[in-house]
Amino acid sequence: MKTRIESDFLGQKEIPNEALYGIHTARAIENFPLSRRNVHPGLIKAFGWVKLACFQINKELGYFNDQEKEDAIERACLEMANGKLSDHFIVDALQGGAGTSSNLCANEIIANRALELWGKEKGDYETISPLDDINLHQSTNDTYPTALKLASIVLLRQLEQSVLQLQETFQQKEKEFAHIVKIGRTQMQDAVLTTLGREMAAYAEAFNRDRWRIYKCEERLRVVNLGGTAIGSGLAAPRHFIFRVTDRLRELTGTGLARAENLMENTQNADVFVEVSGILKACASNLIKVSNDLRFLSSGPHAGIGEINLPEMQAGSSIMPGKVNPVIPEAIIQSAMQVLGNDQALFMAASSGNLELNAFMPLIADSLLSSLDFLNQSAQILAVKCIKGITANENKCREQVLNSTAIITALIPELGYEKCSELLKEAEEKEQNIRDLILEKKLVNKERFEELISPEAVNKLGF
């Protein structure tokens, strides 16, 4: 394999001649074989936009004066922003140095791709320098968190739409099952009557709250420290660059990014990521709760609750013929559990920053972006592969209503609490269902009984 020699202040290294990365990336590859996962593709794209915004402002301020060079750098930045260079970004997701390896990798890839586009040799850093040109007036400490916030906003917008899809799918089931009366349960025990539609409506509302909370997360992330360089003081950056670069990034990306009033504070602290992760944790808790409910309501199906039927996705056993498991809810629960684990890791990383910088930004980034991916996929899969295909076992619901003591509560307005208590005790002693006992005693007629346990009766607020 043909190689080129690159140098840094630590020495020299051979780099594959065709590689777009350089010596700093090569050292990171050797130093951090940790997660065996590359940097999140959303973060790589965001780096492309950040570098493009910085380059454009530097060009307008007169720091470049070669049209061919300018065109090549701009094209390379756009290629990274559009995901075309992500395969070359092979540093590990977890790394020391507050993300320095990721920033240097972005600089090297853009520089070498620009050289390639210009018809120059890769590694010709006298012509286009990763540091003096691509990283001009920047630091890892302002570009990395800015790229992370931008990447998070993009993924949050996708997640909001996925949660909306889940909410609307439950709302469709609310209408479809509005007429089915069933047992409502508390503490896993029969309680009072409700409808399957009302149950689905409650799930829809929970995800409606998640959707609203996720939408508001963008507000937490829109304030960035780009232009603050090393610690937020703007060291080695011209004032005009500091005041213009975030505006340009906002224009390029169509996001509501704004320069922090206190760049130093915004560089020091990572609490906004903890806040957003907490919102994602709330969504994960709803996914776990609802998925467990679906497993319970579909249990059996013959010797369990069996009120609903989940779509049959795959064989459930290598030894038990005909067994079908609730694999989609089970997978969603595991995904949501991983989000909870990511939240804890992110909390530890954010709270472990010291003085003017948090050295653990790569773990914050990996945890947050991974959680966004997990939730986005989970919401889509649950909606499309599970909720959309749920059917109701109406006969089972009706049978359980008639055989359950929960039905007696619906009769209290008609017969009174004491009389209902007597009837309940008598029905249990005779092992007779409530309906047959009441009709036998002619306390209400059949039509009135059905009226008292109708969907309209069990759903109205009060009596």
N, C-alpha and C positions, 0 to 999 in steps of 0.2 A: 504494500500500500504506500502510495506516495505521500509524503508529509512535508510540512513547512515548519520552520522554527519560529516560535514566538517567545517574547521575553516579558518578565515583570521584575519588580525589585527583589523577588526571591530567587530569580534565576531564569532558566530557559526550559521549554518543553517542546516536544514534537507534537504537532497537531495534524490529524488527517487532512490532506490537501483539499478534499471536497467538503469538509465540515464548515458550516457557517459560524459555529461557535469558535471561541479562542481560548487563550491560556487560562483566563480566570474561570471560565466554565469547566475546562478540563480539570482544574484543581478541585472545584466543587464536586465534580463527578467522583473523584477519588476520595474526597473527604467525607461525603455524606451518603453512603449507601444505606439509608435508614428505612424509609417507607417502601422503597422500590416502586414508588409512584411519582410521575412527573408533576410539575407545577400545574395547577388547574388551568384548563384551556381558556376559561373566562378571564382569568387573571392575566394570561399572556396577551389576549386580545386587548384588554384594558391598558396594558403596558404600551401596546402599539399606538393607542389613541393619546396617551400621556406624552410619549416621545414625539408624536406628530405635532401636538399643541406646542410643546417646548421648542421644537425645531422651527415652526412657523413664526413664532414670536421672535426668536433669535435672528431669523432671516430678515424679518421686517425691521429689526433694530440695527441691521447692517453688519452682522457677524459672519455672513457668508457672502461671497462675491463671485461665485462660479456657477453659472446656470446649469451646466450638466451635473455638477456635484449636487446642487440643490434638488434637481429633479430626481436623481437617483435616490437620495436620502428620503425624500417625500414618498416616492413609490414604495420603498422598503418599509417605511413606517405603516403605510396603508395596507401592505400585504400582511404585516403582523396583526394589525387591527382587524383584518378580515379573516384571520385564522389560517392564513396560507403558510405561515412559518412555524406553526405550533409543534410540528414533528421534530424540528431542530432544537427545541427548547427542552433539553433532557436533564436538567438539574433536578435533584430530588425535591419533593414538596416540602420536606423538613430539612432545615439547614441552619447553621449558625450564622451570626452576623446581621440579624434583624432583616434579612432578605437581600443582603448585598449581592449574593451569588445570583439571585434572580435578576436584579437590576443590571449587573455586569453582563449576564447572559443576553438580556434584551439588547444592550448596547452593542455587543459583539455580533449578534445575529443581524441586526439592522445595518451595522457598518459593513459587514462582509457581503450581505445581500446587495447593498447599494453599490459596492465595488463590482460585484458580479454584473449587475444591471448596467453599469457604466463601462463594462468591458475590461476592467482592471483585475489584477490578481488578488485573490482573497489573502488577507493578512497584510496588505499594503496600507498600513495604518499611518504612513506619512501623507497619504492621499486622503483617506477618510479615517479618522480616529474614533474608536469607540468611546473614549473618554473626553477628548478635547472637542469633538464635534457632536456626537450623539448624546453625550451626558452633559453638554455645556449648560452651566448655571443650574445644575441639579445635584441632588444627593439621593441615595437609596432612601434616606429617612423622610423625604417628602414624596418621592415618586411611588414608592411601594405602597404606603397606606392610601394614597390617592387612587392608585390603580385598584387596590382592594375594594375601596368604597364604590368605585365605578362598576367593577365586576359584580359586586353584591347588588347594586341597584338594578342592573340588567337582569340578574337571576330572580330578584324579588318581583319584578314585573311579570316574569314568566310564571312564578309561583302563584301570584295573585290570580292569574287567569286559570291555572290548574285547579286552585281551590274553588274558584267560581264555578268551574265545570262540575266539580264534586257537589257543590251546594245545589246547583240546578238539577243534577241527576236525582238527588234526594227529593227535591221539590216535585219532580215528575212522579216519583213513587208515592209521595204524599197524596197527589190527586188520584193515582191509580188505586190506592188502598184505602181511600177515605171511607168506604162503606163497610169495612171489615172490623167488627167489634172483637176485641180480644182482652185477655187478662193483662192488666198493668201490675207490675211487681215492684216491691220495695224489699231491700235486704234479701233478695233472691226468693222471696215468698209471695204468694198470691196476695194482691192488695185490693184494687178496684178495677172497674172496667175502663177501657180506653179504646182507641181505634189504632189499627196498624198505620193508617195515614198520619195520625197525630204523632206517633212515634217517629216516623220518617221526617215529619216537619221539625221535630226537636233536633234531629241530627243536622238538618239543613241549616237551622238557625245557629247552631254551634259553629259550623264552618263559615257562615256569614260573618260572625264575629272575627274568626281567624282571617278572613279575607280583608276586613276593614283594618285590623291590626297590621297585617302585612303591608297594606297600602300605605299606612302611616309611617312605616319603617324608613321609607325613602327620605323623609324629613330628617331623621336622625343621622343619615349618612351623607347628606349633600354638602356639608361643610368640610372643606379639605385644607391641607397645609401646603399645597403645591406652591413653590417659590420660597418656602422657608428654609430650604437646603438642610444643613446638618442638624440644627437644634431648634429651628424656627426663627432664627435671627436674620435669615436671608444672607448669610455669609457668602461672599464671592459671587453674588448675583446682582445684576443691575436693578435699580428700583423700578424702572419701567417694565422690566420682565416680570417682576414679582406681582405688579398690579394688573398685568394684562393676561398672564398665562392661564389662569383659571377661567377667565371669560372665554378664551379661545377654546379650551377643553369643553366648556358647556355648549358652545356653538357647534362644535364638531360632533358631539355625542347626543345632543338633544335631551340632556338631563339638566336638572336644576342645580348644578354645582355652584358653590359660592366659596370665596376665599375666607378662611377663618379670620375673625378680628384679632384673635390672639394666636398667632402661628406657633409660638413656643408651647402653649398649653395643648394645642391640637397635636403637636408632635410627641409630647410626653405621654399623653393618656389615651387609653384604648377602651374606655368604659362604654362608648357608644356601641361597640361590637358586642359587649356583654348584654346591653339592653336589647339589641336586635336578636341575639341568640336566645334571650329569654322569651321573646315573642314567638320564635320558631319552636321553642320547647312547649309553649302553650298549644301550638298547632299539633305537635307530636303527641301530646297528652290526649287531645281529642281523637286523633287517629287510633291510638291504642284503645281508648274507651269504646269508641263506636265499633271498631273491629272485633273487640271481645264480645260486645252485645250481639253482633251478627253471628258469631260462632255459637253463642248461647241460644239465640232464637232459632237457629237452624239445627240445633243438636239433635242427635238421634240417627236418622230422622224418625224412626219408628218407636224407639224406646226413650226418646228425649222430648224436648219442647216441640220442635218440628213445626213452628208456625210459619216459617218462611223456608224457601228452597233457594240456596245459592247456586249459581251456575256451576256445572260440573266441568272442571278444568283438566283433571288428569286422574289416573288410577291412584288410590290412596294407600295401597298395601301390596307388598310382595308375597303375602301369605293369606290375607283375608279377601276372598273374591267379592267383588261388588262394592267394596268400601271406597267411599269418596270423601276426601278431607277438605276442610275450608282453607285451602292453601293460600288464596289471595289475602284474606284477613291475617293469616299467620305471617305471611311475608311482610305485610304492611306493618304489623306490630314490631317485627324485628328491625325494620328500617327506622321506625320511630324511636325504638330503644337506642339505636346507634346515634340518632340526633341528640338524645339525652346525654349520652356519653361524650359527644362532641361539645355539648354545652359546658360540661364540667371541665373538659380540657381547655376550652377557650377561657373560661373563668380563671383557671389557674394561670394561664399564660398572660392574660390581661392584668391580673393583680400582681404579677411578678416583675413588671417593668421597674426600672430604677432611674431616678433623677430625670435627665432630659430625653430619655429614649426607652422604648420597650424592645428588648433584644429578641423577643419571642414572637414577633409578628408572623413568621412563617406558620407557626402552629395555629395562631388566630385565623390566618387566611385559610389554611387547609380545613380547619374545623368548620368555619362558617360556610365556606363555599360547598363543602361536602354535605353539610346539613341542608343547604338550599337544594342541592341535587336530589338528595334522598326524599325530601318532602315533595318536590316537584314531580318526581317519578311516582311516588306513592299515591298522591292525589289523583294523578291520571289513571294509574293502574286500578285503583279502587273503584273509580267512577266507571271506567269502560269495561273492565273484566269482572266486576262483581256487582255493584249497585244496579247498573243498567239492566242486568239479566235476572235480578231477583224476582221470584214469583211467590205468591201467597198460597199457603195451604188453608183455604177458607174453611173446609170441613173440620180440620183439626182445631182451628181457632174457635169455631162454634161449639164443638164438643167440649173443649176446655172451659169455655164460658159457662156452659150449662152444668158442668160437673164441679165447678169451683165454688167455694164459699165466698169468693170475691163478689159474686153476683148480688149478694144480699145487701151490699152497701147502696146499690142503685135503687133498692126498694124502701129505704128509710124514709124518704119524703112521703111515700104513700102509706106505709104501715107503722112508722115510728120505730125508734131504736130498740125499745124493750121487746116489742113483738118480733122484730127481726132477730133479736138475740135468741128468743125462744124457738123460732123456726130453725135457726141455724143449729141449735143444740139437738132439736128433734130430728133434723135431717141427718146429722152425724150418727145419732143413735140408731136410726133405721137404715143407714147407709143408702139414703135416697137423695136424689138431687133436688135442689131448692125449687126449681121450676115445677117439677111434678108434685111436690108437696103443696106448694101454694095453689096450684090449679085444683088439686084434690080437695083442699079446704075451701075452695071458692073464695079466697081472699081478694083476688083480682081475676078478671077473665083473661083469656089467652091474648086478646088483642091489646089489652092494657099492659100486660106483662111485656109483650114485645115492644110496645111503645117506650116503656121504662128503660129497656136495655138497647134501644136503637142508637145508631151513631149520633143522631142529633141530641139525644138525651144525655149520653155519656160525655159529649164534647162541650155542651153549653156551660158557660161560666156561672155557676150557682143554679138555683132552681126557683 
